[in-house]
Amino acid sequence: MAEAQNIPAGSTTAGSIAVAAESTSATRMSAPPSFDVADFPVPHGREEEWRFTPLERLRGLHDGTAAATGGGVRVEVTAPDGVTVETVGRDDARVGKAGTPVDRVAAQAFTSFEKASVVSVPKEAVLTEPIRIAVHGIGGVAYGHQVIELGAFAEAVVVIDHTGDAVLAANVDYLLGDGAKLTVVSVQDWDDKAVHVAQHNALVGRDATFKSVVVTFGGDVVRLHPRISYAGPGGDAELFGLYFTDQGQHQEHRLLVDHNVPHCKSNVAYKGALQGQDAHAVWIGDVLIQAAAEGTDSYELNRNLVLTDGARVDSVPNLEIETGEIAGAGHASATGRFDDSQLFYLQSRGIPEAEARRLVVRGFFAELVQQIGLPDVEERLLAKIDAELEASV
C-alpha cells in the first residue's frame, strides 16, 4: 500500500499510515484552524509543524515582530475580457471561505493585510488566455490575501509569478464552483534574500477539477502550505510541484488533502533537485480520508535527486484513513543521488558531461513541467533549470 526509501546520508524519508476507528475534529496532521493570531503560540522549533523550519531566518514573520512597511510588494493582474478584478476588505464573504489559517504566520497574514484582491471568472465562461498575477518584491515586509473564484462550469488558467526581494506572508484562496476547471501555476522565482511563507486553500466544488503546479527556485526561505478540501462529491484535485534547492536555501512544501466528502480523487506528485552545501528541501504530504469520504481515490508521490554532497532532504508522506470503503490510497517517497551510470552512458556516446547532466535533470522534471501547458512558462522554467546547473559546474 505504501513504500518509503532513504538512500543518501544526510537525508531523511519517513512515512506512516494511520487507520482511525472514528473521526475526530482535530487530527495529528492538522492544527486547530483559527483566524486569531492569539490562538497560536509563538513557535520555538520543537513543534511538529515547525521542526524543519529555520525560524531565525523568517525575519520575524513567526513571532509578530515583522511590521509591514507599506512597500513590500507590487501586485499587477492581467486578465482577459469578462474577468472581474476587485479590491475588497476583510469582511468580504469570499475572503477566507476556502480555508482557515492553521499556523501563526497564516493567521498573522490574515489579520495584517490591508486589502484583498479578488479575481472572479463568471459561470460557464471558458477563458482562452491565462490570467496572470505578477507579485514583485520591492523590499520590505508585506502581508497579502488573494482570492481566485470560478463560477459553475467555468474554466481558467492562472499564473502567479513571484519575483524580486521581499519578506512576504500571504494566504491564497481558490473557490471552484460545481463543474469548474481551474489550473494554477505558482512560480517562486525570488531573489536570493527573499522570505516567502504562504498558505494556499482550495475549496473544490461538486464534479470540479483543480490542478496546481507549484514551482520553487528562488528565495532564502520559502515555506508553502497547499490545502485541499471538497464542497461536494466528484471533485478531483491534482497537485504537482517541482523545486530546485541551491546552496544555503531552505524550501519547504507542506501539503494537506482533506477528503471530507464521498467519491473524490486526489493525486500528488512533487519532485526536487538539490545541490550545494546546506541546501535543504522539506516535503510533508498529508492525506486525511474522513469517515464520510467513502469511495475516495488518493495517491501521493515525492522524489528527490541529490546532485552534490552537503544537501539534505526531509520527505514525510502520511495517510490517515477513517473508513475502509475507499477505491484506493497510497504514498511513495524516494531520495537518491545523481546516477553516475546514466551520466557515463550519455558521455560514452559523445555527449559532454555538462550537457549530459542537463539532460538527466531535465528528464527527471519533464513530466511535471509538461503539466503546466503554457509554452512560454515551460521554456522559462527549463531555462532556469539549465542556469542552475551551469552555476554548479
KEPA-464157 format. One line per field, with one value per residue: residue number from 1; x, y, z of N, C-alpha, C in turn. Coordinates in steps of 0.05 Angstrom, whole numbers, plus 5000, padded with zeros to 4 digits. Example, Ala and Ser with C-alpha at 12.3 -4.5 7.8 and 13.67 -1.06 7.14 Angstrom:
<sites>
resi <- c(1|2)
n.x <- c(5264|5257)
n.y <- c(4886|4955)
n.z <- c(5156|5142)
ca.x <- c(5246|5273)
ca.y <- c(4910|4979)
ca.z <- c(5156|5143)
c.x <- c(5264|5258)
c.y <- c(4934|5001)
c.z <- c(5156|5157)
</sites>
This chain:
<sites>
resi <- c(1|2|3|4|5|6|7|8|9|10|11|12|13|14|15|16|17|18|19|20|21|22|23|24|25|26|27|28|29|30|31|32|33|34|35|36|37|38|39|40|41|42|43|44|45|46|47|48|49|50|51|52|53|54|55|56|57|58|59|60|61|62|63|64|65|66|67|68|69|70|71|72|73|74|75|76|77|78|79|80|81|82|83|84|85|86|87|88|89|90|91|92|93|94|95|96|97|98|99|100|101|102|103|104|105|106|107|108|109|110|111|112|113|114|115|116|117|118|119|120|121|122|123|124|125|126|127|128|129|130|131|132|133|134|135|136|137|138|139|140|141|142|143|144|145|146|147|148|149|150|151|152|153|154|155|156|157|158|159|160|161|162|163|164|165|166|167|168|169|170|171|172|173|174|175|176|177|178|179|180|181|182|183|184|185|186|187|188|189|190|191|192|193|194|195|196|197|198|199|200|201|202|203|204|205|206|207|208|209|210|211|212|213|214|215|216|217|218|219|220|221|222|223|224|225|226|227|228|229|230|231|232|233|234|235|236|237|238|239|240|241|242|243|244|245|246|247|248|249|250|251|252|253|254|255|256|257|258|259|260|261|262|263|264|265|266|267|268|269|270|271|272|273|274|275|276|277|278|279|280|281|282|283|284|285|286|287|288|289|290|291|292|293|294|295|296|297|298|299|300|301|302|303|304|305|306|307|308|309|310|311|312|313|314|315|316|317|318|319|320|321|322|323|324|325|326|327|328|329|330|331|332|333|334|335|336|337|338|339|340|341|342|343|344|345|346|347|348|349|350|351|352|353|354|355|356|357|358|359|360|361|362|363|364|365|366|367|368|369|370|371|372|373|374|375|376|377|378|379|380|381|382|383|384|385|386|387|388|389|390|391|392|393)
n.x <- c(5016|5040|5104|5170|5233|5301|5359|5411|5462|5449|5399|5329|5275|5209|5149|5078|5019|4957|4901|4840|4790|4745|4720|4751|4750|4798|4859|4922|4950|4934|4932|4887|4846|4845|4827|4849|4907|4924|4909|4949|5009|5074|5120|5174|5207|5208|5159|5118|5100|5136|5188|5225|5235|5276|5270|5296|5309|5263|5254|5222|5168|5142|5136|5111|5141|5153|5139|5093|5116|5092|5110|5125|5112|5093|5034|5006|4953|4935|4883|4837|4782|4718|4731|4729|4763|4774|4783|4779|4754|4769|4721|4692|4653|4678|4731|4774|4739|4753|4788|4815|4867|4921|4967|5011|5036|5003|4955|4973|4982|4930|4905|4933|4935|4919|4882|4846|4855|4809|4796|4750|4717|4664|4605|4605|4640|4693|4758|4806|4855|4907|4900|4942|4981|5025|5071|5114|5171|5193|5227|5227|5172|5112|5042|4992|4931|4898|4845|4818|4764|4719|4661|4604|4619|4657|4721|4790|4858|4909|4966|5012|5063|5122|5171|5232|5251|5231|5198|5149|5085|5028|4960|4925|4866|4827|4767|4723|4669|4613|4629|4670|4734|4799|4866|4925|4986|5039|5094|5155|5204|5242|5289|5355|5353|5301|5241|5188|5126|5069|4999|4959|4894|4845|4779|4741|4689|4628|4640|4681|4746|4811|4876|4941|5004|5063|5121|5186|5242|5275|5294|5311|5287|5231|5167|5113|5044|5000|4930|4875|4805|4738|4676|4634|4612|4652|4694|4759|4827|4891|4957|5016|5087|5151|5218|5280|5333|5383|5451|5451|5397|5330|5275|5209|5153|5090|5036|4966|4913|4847|4801|4737|4687|4645|4670|4712|4774|4846|4911|4979|5042|5107|5171|5241|5305|5370|5428|5493|5525|5490|5440|5372|5314|5246|5192|5127|5074|5009|4951|4884|4831|4768|4715|4667|4681|4673|4692|4737|4794|4861|4929|4998|5062|5132|5194|5265|5325|5391|5444|5495|5544|5530|5478|5410|5351|5285|5233|5167|5114|5045|4987|4921|4868|4800|4759|4742|4720|4742|4767|4820|4885|4948|5020|5085|5156|5220|5290|5349|5418|5452|5453|5508|5516|5479|5501|5550|5534|5512|5556|5590|5571|5588|5569|5581|5600|5574|5529|5506|5491|5453|5413|5397|5375|5336|5303|5286|5251|5215|5161|5131|5138|5112|5059|5044|5028|5032|5070|5107|5117|5136|5184|5213|5221|5250|5296|5313|5326|5369|5405|5414|5442|5487|5511|5532|5573)
n.y <- c(4976|5023|5056|5070|5101|5111|5138|5170|5191|5241|5255|5247|5202|5188|5153|5144|5107|5115|5086|5104|5093|5124|5188|5249|5318|5344|5326|5291|5312|5363|5427|5459|5503|5575|5644|5679|5707|5702|5651|5618|5597|5628|5597|5553|5518|5466|5444|5399|5418|5457|5439|5430|5480|5537|5580|5627|5652|5672|5725|5750|5738|5697|5711|5759|5805|5826|5880|5909|5946|5977|5979|5931|5893|5894|5886|5862|5851|5817|5805|5768|5792|5798|5778|5794|5839|5856|5898|5886|5887|5857|5838|5817|5764|5725|5723|5683|5641|5593|5568|5564|5597|5555|5560|5604|5643|5645|5663|5712|5737|5740|5775|5821|5841|5895|5905|5857|5822|5802|5758|5742|5694|5689|5645|5588|5611|5603|5611|5631|5652|5658|5681|5727|5739|5782|5784|5825|5835|5891|5903|5905|5889|5851|5836|5794|5778|5737|5721|5673|5661|5617|5611|5565|5513|5542|5554|5561|5585|5603|5642|5654|5695|5702|5748|5786|5820|5810|5805|5764|5746|5708|5691|5650|5639|5592|5585|5541|5532|5487|5436|5467|5483|5492|5511|5525|5558|5568|5606|5611|5652|5682|5734|5723|5735|5736|5722|5678|5659|5622|5603|5562|5554|5511|5503|5455|5447|5408|5356|5386|5406|5413|5436|5443|5472|5479|5515|5523|5561|5606|5650|5658|5632|5593|5574|5537|5521|5484|5468|5425|5418|5392|5411|5381|5317|5280|5314|5331|5333|5353|5357|5383|5391|5423|5434|5468|5466|5506|5522|5535|5549|5544|5506|5491|5450|5437|5397|5386|5344|5341|5295|5300|5290|5243|5201|5228|5249|5251|5269|5271|5296|5311|5335|5343|5375|5380|5418|5437|5463|5457|5463|5454|5417|5407|5364|5353|5310|5304|5265|5261|5219|5222|5193|5199|5200|5159|5117|5145|5161|5163|5185|5198|5224|5233|5252|5259|5286|5285|5324|5339|5333|5352|5370|5366|5328|5324|5282|5267|5228|5220|5182|5184|5147|5138|5106|5043|5038|5052|5071|5071|5083|5110|5120|5145|5153|5175|5185|5200|5196|5231|5193|5163|5124|5135|5183|5166|5133|5169|5202|5165|5163|5207|5255|5315|5324|5365|5376|5325|5320|5360|5339|5293|5315|5348|5308|5284|5323|5329|5308|5336|5390|5390|5389|5441|5467|5516|5543|5587|5593|5542|5539|5580|5560|5513|5536|5562|5518|5498|5541|5539|5491|5502|5540|5509|5482)
n.z <- c(5000|5013|5003|5023|5017|5032|5014|5009|5055|5104|5087|5100|5101|5114|5131|5142|5158|5184|5214|5235|5285|5289|5267|5285|5307|5308|5279|5278|5237|5227|5254|5300|5265|5259|5255|5289|5313|5366|5381|5367|5394|5398|5356|5372|5347|5363|5355|5318|5268|5257|5261|5221|5200|5192|5239|5255|5209|5187|5192|5231|5218|5244|5298|5305|5301|5253|5220|5174|5118|5080|5029|5008|4968|4898|4863|4803|4760|4703|4661|4619|4578|4609|4658|4727|4768|4833|4891|4958|5026|5090|5108|5066|5041|5011|5025|5059|5056|5031|5065|5132|5170|5192|5221|5258|5225|5179|5203|5222|5174|5155|5191|5182|5130|5085|5042|5003|4942|4893|4843|4795|4756|4713|4715|4672|4636|4591|4589|4541|4545|4594|4662|4691|4746|4774|4824|4853|4890|4925|4965|5037|5083|5074|5077|5050|5013|4969|4926|4883|4843|4813|4776|4768|4724|4697|4664|4672|4670|4713|4726|4776|4791|4826|4841|4851|4913|4979|5043|5054|5076|5064|5045|5000|4965|4932|4900|4875|4834|4823|4777|4754|4725|4742|4732|4765|4764|4805|4813|4845|4841|4868|4889|4919|4975|4993|5032|5038|5059|5057|5056|5018|4999|4974|4955|4930|4885|4873|4827|4805|4779|4800|4788|4809|4800|4829|4830|4852|4858|4874|4930|4999|5043|5032|5047|5036|5040|5015|5015|5009|5004|4997|4969|4951|4924|4875|4863|4838|4849|4831|4849|4832|4836|4831|4851|4858|4896|4920|4942|5010|5011|5038|5025|5031|5029|5048|5049|5052|5039|5047|5049|5054|5036|5000|4945|4917|4885|4889|4870|4881|4863|4872|4856|4868|4861|4888|4905|4928|4989|5049|5025|5033|5030|5044|5046|5062|5060|5071|5076|5091|5100|5114|5155|5128|5076|5034|4979|4962|4922|4924|4919|4933|4918|4924|4899|4902|4879|4892|4878|4894|4947|5015|5015|5040|5050|5074|5075|5083|5078|5094|5112|5135|5151|5158|5143|5114|5065|5010|4945|4934|4963|4975|4984|4966|4972|4955|4957|4923|4901|4847|4788|4768|4729|4689|4671|4652|4610|4573|4564|4540|4490|4466|4486|4520|4590|4620|4588|4589|4644|4646|4612|4641|4688|4666|4644|4691|4712|4671|4664|4700|4687|4638|4654|4660|4613|4586|4538|4541|4596|4609|4578|4601|4653|4643|4622|4668|4701|4671|4678|4733|4737|4706|4738|4778|4758)
ca.x <- c(5000|5058|5132|5188|5261|5320|5384|5436|5467|5442|5372|5311|5249|5193|5121|5061|4992|4942|4873|4826|4764|4724|4730|4753|4752|4827|4876|4951|4960|4923|4928|4861|4847|4834|4835|4860|4935|4928|4904|4973|5032|5098|5134|5202|5222|5205|5133|5119|5096|5157|5214|5244|5237|5295|5254|5313|5311|5237|5254|5201|5141|5130|5132|5098|5160|5156|5118|5090|5129|5076|5121|5138|5108|5075|5018|4993|4936|4927|4861|4822|4756|4698|4741|4727|4784|4765|4798|4758|4762|4770|4694|4680|4647|4695|4757|4775|4718|4765|4802|4823|4895|4928|4991|5013|5042|4979|4937|4984|4978|4902|4898|4951|4934|4902|4861|4849|4849|4791|4793|4727|4710|4635|4597|4604|4660|4717|4779|4825|4881|4910|4901|4969|4984|5053|5077|5142|5181|5209|5240|5209|5154|5085|5022|4974|4910|4889|4823|4811|4737|4707|4633|4598|4626|4677|4747|4810|4886|4920|4995|5020|5092|5135|5198|5242|5261|5212|5191|5120|5067|5003|4940|4914|4842|4815|4740|4714|4641|4607|4637|4690|4761|4820|4894|4941|5015|5051|5123|5171|5229|5251|5318|5367|5348|5272|5228|5160|5111|5041|4980|4942|4870|4827|4754|4734|4661|4619|4650|4701|4773|4831|4903|4960|5032|5079|5149|5201|5271|5290|5289|5328|5268|5204|5151|5086|5025|4975|4910|4852|4781|4718|4649|4614|4623|4661|4716|4785|4849|4918|4977|5043|5107|5179|5235|5309|5343|5412|5467|5441|5368|5311|5250|5192|5126|5074|5010|4944|4889|4826|4778|4716|4661|4649|4675|4730|4800|4869|4937|5000|5068|5127|5199|5260|5334|5386|5457|5507|5526|5467|5414|5353|5287|5227|5165|5108|5050|4988|4925|4865|4807|4749|4696|4645|4692|4674|4698|4760|4817|4882|4957|5018|5089|5154|5220|5286|5351|5413|5465|5521|5546|5523|5449|5393|5323|5267|5209|5149|5086|5027|4959|4904|4844|4779|4739|4753|4706|4755|4775|4849|4901|4976|5040|5112|5176|5247|5312|5373|5439|5454|5461|5532|5514|5466|5520|5570|5521|5510|5583|5602|5560|5598|5556|5597|5590|5555|5504|5494|5478|5429|5393|5387|5358|5312|5286|5274|5230|5199|5133|5118|5138|5091|5033|5038|5011|5037|5097|5126|5125|5152|5210|5227|5229|5272|5320|5322|5339|5396|5421|5422|5462|5511|5523|5545|5596)
ca.y <- c(5000|5047|5050|5092|5094|5131|5128|5182|5202|5269|5259|5230|5196|5173|5153|5129|5103|5112|5080|5112|5080|5143|5214|5270|5344|5351|5303|5296|5325|5390|5442|5472|5527|5599|5669|5695|5702|5694|5623|5603|5606|5633|5572|5552|5500|5439|5435|5382|5433|5477|5428|5432|5507|5554|5603|5651|5663|5681|5754|5759|5731|5677|5720|5784|5828|5836|5901|5916|5972|5992|5978|5905|5880|5907|5865|5870|5829|5819|5785|5770|5805|5783|5771|5816|5842|5874|5902|5885|5887|5831|5830|5805|5737|5706|5723|5663|5620|5568|5554|5580|5593|5533|5566|5632|5661|5649|5679|5739|5748|5747|5798|5844|5853|5919|5899|5832|5822|5781|5754|5726|5685|5683|5617|5578|5624|5587|5630|5621|5663|5656|5704|5729|5756|5786|5794|5833|5846|5916|5907|5909|5868|5854|5815|5795|5758|5735|5702|5666|5650|5608|5604|5538|5504|5559|5542|5582|5580|5626|5641|5673|5696|5717|5756|5808|5816|5818|5787|5763|5725|5712|5670|5649|5623|5583|5577|5528|5525|5460|5431|5485|5472|5512|5505|5547|5555|5587|5605|5626|5657|5705|5739|5705|5742|5738|5703|5676|5639|5625|5581|5561|5539|5506|5490|5444|5441|5382|5350|5406|5397|5433|5427|5462|5466|5497|5515|5539|5563|5627|5657|5647|5613|5591|5554|5538|5503|5480|5452|5419|5406|5388|5421|5363|5293|5282|5333|5319|5352|5345|5376|5377|5411|5418|5453|5465|5478|5511|5525|5552|5554|5526|5505|5473|5447|5422|5394|5370|5338|5332|5282|5304|5282|5217|5198|5248|5240|5268|5258|5290|5288|5332|5327|5364|5371|5396|5420|5457|5460|5467|5463|5438|5415|5393|5358|5339|5305|5292|5259|5253|5208|5222|5171|5203|5201|5133|5118|5162|5150|5182|5176|5219|5216|5253|5242|5279|5280|5299|5327|5343|5329|5375|5376|5350|5325|5312|5276|5253|5224|5209|5176|5179|5136|5133|5088|5022|5038|5071|5060|5067|5104|5102|5141|5136|5174|5164|5205|5186|5212|5231|5167|5165|5106|5150|5203|5151|5123|5192|5211|5145|5167|5232|5279|5326|5319|5386|5371|5300|5326|5375|5321|5276|5331|5356|5285|5280|5342|5334|5301|5357|5414|5387|5394|5469|5472|5543|5541|5608|5587|5518|5546|5596|5543|5495|5553|5566|5493|5498|5562|5529|5470|5515|5554|5490|5469)
ca.z <- c(5000|5014|5002|5030|5013|5041|5002|5016|5082|5105|5080|5115|5089|5133|5122|5161|5152|5208|5210|5259|5289|5285|5260|5306|5296|5305|5272|5284|5213|5223|5278|5300|5250|5271|5243|5310|5319|5394|5384|5360|5409|5382|5354|5382|5330|5373|5347|5294|5243|5253|5269|5199|5190|5207|5249|5257|5182|5178|5194|5248|5209|5262|5325|5306|5301|5225|5215|5146|5112|5061|5002|5006|4942|4879|4850|4779|4749|4675|4658|4594|4580|4624|4685|4745|4788|4854|4916|4978|5054|5104|5114|5043|5047|4997|5038|5080|5053|5022|5087|5155|5177|5210|5236|5267|5203|5163|5218|5222|5147|5152|5207|5177|5103|5084|5023|4988|4913|4885|4814|4791|4729|4714|4709|4644|4619|4585|4581|4522|4553|4622|4680|4701|4770|4779|4851|4851|4915|4922|4991|5060|5093|5064|5082|5028|5011|4941|4921|4855|4845|4788|4776|4759|4697|4685|4660|4671|4678|4728|4732|4797|4788|4848|4834|4867|4941|4999|5064|5048|5087|5049|5041|4973|4966|4907|4903|4850|4833|4813|4749|4745|4720|4747|4733|4776|4764|4823|4809|4865|4828|4883|4892|4939|5003|4998|5050|5029|5074|5047|5058|4994|5006|4952|4961|4904|4884|4862|4800|4796|4775|4807|4783|4819|4794|4845|4821|4871|4852|4888|4957|5021|5056|5021|5061|5025|5054|5000|5029|4992|5015|4977|4975|4941|4912|4847|4860|4830|4854|4823|4860|4822|4845|4827|4865|4854|4920|4916|4966|5032|5010|5051|5011|5047|5018|5067|5036|5064|5023|5066|5036|5073|5024|4985|4916|4906|4877|4892|4861|4888|4854|4875|4851|4875|4858|4907|4901|4944|5018|5066|5011|5049|5020|5061|5034|5080|5046|5089|5064|5110|5089|5136|5155|5109|5048|5021|4950|4956|4908|4930|4918|4935|4910|4926|4890|4905|4866|4906|4857|4906|4976|5032|5013|5057|5043|5093|5060|5101|5069|5115|5106|5158|5139|5178|5131|5097|5039|4992|4919|4935|4977|4978|4982|4960|4974|4950|4953|4913|4890|4818|4777|4751|4706|4667|4661|4637|4586|4555|4556|4523|4464|4456|4498|4541|4617|4628|4573|4599|4669|4640|4601|4662|4706|4650|4642|4717|4716|4647|4666|4716|4671|4617|4666|4660|4589|4575|4527|4550|4623|4608|4567|4621|4675|4634|4621|4696|4709|4658|4691|4760|4733|4697|4761|4796|4744)
c.x <- c(5017|5086|5147|5216|5278|5348|5409|5438|5460|5414|5354|5286|5233|5164|5104|5033|4977|4913|4859|4799|4741|4736|4731|4756|4780|4843|4905|4963|4953|4919|4899|4862|4835|4844|4848|4889|4940|4923|4928|4997|5056|5114|5163|5219|5220|5178|5135|5117|5118|5186|5234|5250|5258|5282|5271|5316|5285|5234|5230|5172|5127|5124|5120|5115|5164|5133|5117|5102|5113|5087|5135|5136|5090|5060|5004|4978|4929|4907|4847|4795|4736|4706|4740|4750|4776|4785|4778|4770|4761|4741|4679|4677|4665|4723|4757|4756|4731|4780|4811|4852|4900|4955|4993|5019|5018|4959|4946|4979|4948|4894|4913|4948|4914|4878|4867|4842|4832|4789|4771|4722|4681|4628|4596|4624|4684|4738|4799|4853|4883|4908|4929|4970|5014|5057|5107|5151|5198|5222|5219|5191|5126|5068|5001|4952|4899|4867|4819|4785|4727|4678|4629|4605|4645|4704|4768|4838|4897|4950|5001|5051|5104|5164|5207|5251|5240|5211|5160|5107|5040|4985|4929|4890|4833|4787|4729|4685|4637|4615|4658|4717|4782|4847|4909|4970|5027|5081|5137|5199|5242|5281|5329|5360|5319|5263|5199|5147|5082|5025|4962|4918|4853|4803|4742|4705|4654|4628|4669|4729|4793|4859|4922|4988|5048|5109|5166|5231|5285|5282|5309|5312|5241|5190|5122|5069|5000|4956|4885|4829|4759|4691|4627|4627|4633|4684|4742|4807|4876|4938|5005|5062|5135|5195|5264|5322|5373|5425|5455|5411|5352|5284|5232|5163|5111|5045|4991|4921|4869|4803|4755|4689|4666|4658|4690|4758|4821|4894|4958|5027|5087|5154|5218|5288|5348|5415|5469|5505|5502|5442|5395|5325|5270|5201|5149|5082|5030|4962|4907|4840|4787|4729|4674|4655|4695|4679|4721|4781|4839|4910|4975|5046|5108|5180|5241|5312|5372|5437|5493|5521|5537|5494|5433|5364|5308|5241|5191|5121|5070|4999|4944|4877|4824|4756|4753|4740|4718|4763|4805|4863|4929|4995|5067|5132|5203|5267|5337|5393|5438|5466|5484|5531|5500|5485|5541|5558|5520|5537|5596|5592|5567|5586|5573|5584|5569|5528|5490|5479|5452|5407|5381|5367|5333|5293|5272|5250|5209|5169|5117|5117|5116|5063|5025|5020|5013|5066|5116|5135|5143|5181|5226|5237|5251|5298|5331|5336|5367|5415|5431|5444|5488|5526|5539|5570|5622)
c.y <- c(5025|5038|5074|5083|5117|5123|5143|5190|5231|5275|5240|5227|5180|5173|5138|5127|5098|5106|5085|5099|5099|5170|5232|5296|5353|5326|5311|5311|5354|5404|5454|5499|5551|5623|5688|5688|5692|5665|5605|5613|5611|5607|5575|5532|5471|5427|5418|5398|5453|5465|5428|5460|5523|5580|5629|5665|5673|5712|5765|5753|5713|5688|5748|5809|5839|5855|5907|5944|5988|5991|5952|5892|5898|5884|5876|5846|5836|5797|5790|5784|5786|5775|5796|5816|5863|5876|5904|5884|5859|5820|5818|5775|5717|5704|5703|5640|5593|5553|5574|5576|5570|5537|5596|5651|5667|5667|5708|5753|5757|5772|5823|5855|5876|5914|5873|5837|5798|5780|5734|5719|5676|5654|5612|5592|5605|5606|5617|5632|5662|5682|5704|5749|5758|5798|5799|5846|5870|5923|5911|5885|5872|5830|5817|5774|5760|5714|5698|5651|5642|5600|5575|5534|5524|5544|5564|5571|5606|5622|5662|5672|5714|5723|5778|5800|5826|5798|5786|5740|5729|5687|5672|5630|5617|5572|5566|5521|5497|5458|5449|5471|5495|5500|5529|5540|5576|5585|5623|5629|5682|5710|5723|5710|5742|5715|5702|5653|5643|5599|5583|5543|5536|5492|5481|5435|5414|5379|5370|5394|5419|5421|5450|5453|5487|5493|5533|5537|5582|5630|5645|5625|5615|5568|5557|5515|5500|5461|5449|5408|5407|5397|5402|5339|5298|5301|5318|5340|5339|5366|5367|5399|5403|5441|5446|5481|5481|5516|5545|5557|5534|5528|5484|5474|5428|5420|5378|5368|5326|5321|5281|5297|5257|5222|5221|5236|5260|5254|5279|5279|5312|5320|5350|5355|5389|5395|5441|5452|5472|5473|5445|5440|5398|5389|5342|5335|5290|5288|5248|5243|5204|5199|5174|5201|5174|5137|5136|5147|5170|5170|5201|5208|5239|5239|5265|5268|5297|5300|5330|5336|5355|5383|5357|5351|5313|5308|5258|5251|5211|5204|5172|5172|5128|5116|5067|5021|5058|5056|5054|5089|5093|5125|5129|5159|5161|5188|5190|5206|5211|5205|5170|5146|5119|5170|5189|5142|5146|5201|5191|5147|5195|5257|5289|5324|5339|5382|5346|5304|5341|5358|5303|5291|5340|5332|5279|5298|5342|5329|5322|5383|5413|5391|5423|5477|5500|5543|5562|5603|5563|5524|5562|5579|5524|5511|5559|5542|5492|5518|5553|5508|5482|5529|5535|5478|5483)
c.z <- c(5000|5012|5011|5027|5022|5033|5013|5045|5081|5096|5096|5099|5109|5123|5142|5150|5178|5201|5235|5260|5284|5280|5284|5293|5292|5300|5278|5260|5212|5250|5277|5286|5265|5256|5264|5316|5347|5399|5378|5377|5390|5380|5363|5366|5340|5365|5321|5268|5237|5256|5246|5190|5206|5216|5249|5230|5171|5181|5210|5240|5230|5290|5327|5305|5273|5219|5185|5140|5092|5033|4997|4979|4924|4864|4826|4767|4720|4669|4631|4599|4594|4652|4702|4765|4808|4877|4938|5006|5065|5109|5089|5048|5033|5009|5061|5077|5046|5044|5108|5161|5197|5224|5241|5244|5185|5177|5220|5195|5144|5167|5199|5149|5103|5066|5008|4959|4906|4855|4809|4761|4730|4706|4679|4626|4615|4573|4562|4527|4583|4637|4692|4724|4777|4807|4852|4877|4910|4949|5013|5066|5083|5073|5061|5029|4982|4940|4892|4856|4817|4793|4766|4730|4682|4682|4658|4679|4690|4733|4753|4798|4809|4841|4853|4895|4960|5021|5063|5062|5074|5051|5013|4974|4937|4912|4876|4852|4822|4783|4738|4741|4723|4747|4743|4775|4782|4822|4830|4854|4841|4881|4916|4968|5011|5017|5043|5044|5066|5052|5033|5001|4981|4962|4934|4904|4873|4833|4788|4795|4781|4803|4792|4811|4809|4837|4838|4863|4872|4917|4977|5036|5042|5035|5052|5036|5037|5015|5011|5009|4993|4987|4966|4928|4884|4842|4854|4834|4847|4833|4850|4832|4837|4840|4860|4877|4918|4943|4986|5032|5027|5036|5023|5035|5036|5056|5054|5045|5042|5051|5056|5063|5007|4956|4904|4901|4884|4883|4866|4877|4855|4870|4857|4868|4876|4900|4920|4974|5031|5050|5026|5038|5039|5046|5054|5065|5063|5074|5086|5096|5112|5133|5134|5080|5036|4991|4943|4941|4910|4928|4920|4931|4914|4918|4892|4893|4878|4887|4869|4935|4990|5032|5030|5048|5067|5079|5077|5090|5091|5104|5132|5146|5160|5167|5114|5069|5020|4966|4919|4950|4980|4977|4976|4962|4970|4946|4944|4902|4859|4808|4758|4727|4683|4654|4643|4610|4565|4545|4537|4494|4454|4466|4520|4568|4625|4614|4583|4626|4664|4629|4622|4680|4691|4648|4669|4721|4693|4650|4682|4701|4650|4628|4665|4637|4577|4565|4538|4578|4624|4599|4588|4644|4667|4632|4649|4707|4697|4672|4718|4757|4724|4719|4779|4784|4752)
</sites>
